[in-house]
Amino acid sequence: MNIQKNQIFTVKITDMGTDGEGIGHLEDSDALSGNGYTLFVKDAVLGDTVLAKVVKPKKGYAFARLEEVLEPSSDRVEPVCAYARQCGGCQLQAVSYEKQLAFKDRKVKNNLIRIGGFAPDFVEEIMEAPVGMEHPFHYRNKAQFPVGMDKNGRLIAGFYAGRTHTIIENRDCALGVAENKIVLDIVLDFCMEKKIPAYDETTGKGLLRHVLIRKGFSTGQIMVCLILNGSSFAAEQELADRLFEKVPGMTSFSVNSNTERTNVIMGSKTRTIRGKDRIEDTIGGLVFTISPQSFYQVNPVQTENIYSQALSYAGLTGNETVWDLYCGIGTISLFLARQAKQVYGVEIVPQAIDDARQNAVRNGIDNAKFYVGKAEEVLPHLYETEGIFADVIVVDPPRKGCDEECLNTILKMRPKRLVYVSCDSATLARDLKYLCSQGYELKCGRAFDNFPMGGHVETVIMMTYCGDKGK
Ligand code: SAH
């Protein structure tokens, strides 16, 4: 079937892709090509009948644009945010929250079946009901707004449109906190007054690149950090006065210097202009200090649910030795330490390990020890040289999953229980397939919707060692 760019088709959306895009098959394609021709239609919802315009035709499938919804799906809702379609931040705002959750649960299960090779009935049996959010908006504790200039020379802040660096102006994102708008109004008005120019990616000139805002949900503390193409700006103290006067909870105001021509948002140097260097938040009764650069989970409500699940899957009685691989600032490690004999954390970012050590001290935890380095190097090295042991291993790797060297050492250490916290169920399924071919058995798991309105989903899985019978 010869599909051309800009051709328009009527198509019924019968499935959803991994990023939440609608999938439909052209009805007469079988007759024409002998194969079904598939359209991937961003912004179309499962159950819709739509007019879709082909953007990128390929052999057997095409990416298409939603032109018009002819018959809306019963799962369709009116997006809360006016920019939901253009903005790259949300993929699922037009889908009812109940169906978003069902979609994510299905995505995890399908990956376990298709990539992990587990039987569908078995997956249905072991997976517990997905955990969604009671209030699926305003859940993010962190936002990084890029700053630019519009045609009239006015400063704008917002989010990038999908797959581009075009800024969609929006100071009041529906996923973020109410303080975001207050801060942005103050910062942008100030910069207009003082003629502080926005950074321009194409020329590398200008000063203000991003505004980073973080809020400790349990403490109400607000951190504002301006990311500059330079190291300072005029009248810094005047802006500090305005922020500290008008923003409720204002605790830390800093500038970060990033003079590189890069997509990486933050540079390495941060200078506090007023207030504290860090803010604090609590999860499950533990206090964590957060600096502008440190990694911290963006959805505190679901993070507590995920950590509690990981803790319950770890099955601790107080006598166990536990390894927490990919531990970040030690959040899971400290959660587990309260109910284990000893916890060891491994993390690649040295500053995160500094934070982890300070967090342990801050919370009076003395049975957690942290190592800096790659899990796939630190673990094999310690196993070879010191013969380290674990009753339980928890892993929480980035999207690419665990390195095989790391998995091989886990297999040698043979902990009774393995808890896998994952932000990408495709790599999770790949790693589980390997572990389960080597003596581990999948016992239970659960999906957590950490990113309502977005396409991603977190999963927590528990495995036990069952020796040869698992092979
Ligand atoms: N468990 C933490 C962090 C999870 S995010 C939390 O819940 O907050 C994944 C972490 O893995 C990040 O902190 C990242 O810096 C770290 N990381 C990435 N690659 C790594 C590797 N090869 N070895 C160890 N840590 C790694």
Boltz pocket constraint, residues with backbone or C-beta under 6 A from the ligand:
constraints:
  - pocket:
      binder: B
      contacts: [[A, 295], [A, 296], [A, 297], [A, 325], [A, 326], [A, 327], [A, 328], [A, 329], [A, 330], [A, 331], [A, 332], [A, 346], [A, 347], [A, 348], [A, 349], [A, 352], [A, 373], [A, 374], [A, 375], [A, 376], [A, 396], [A, 397], [A, 398]]
      max_distance: 6.0
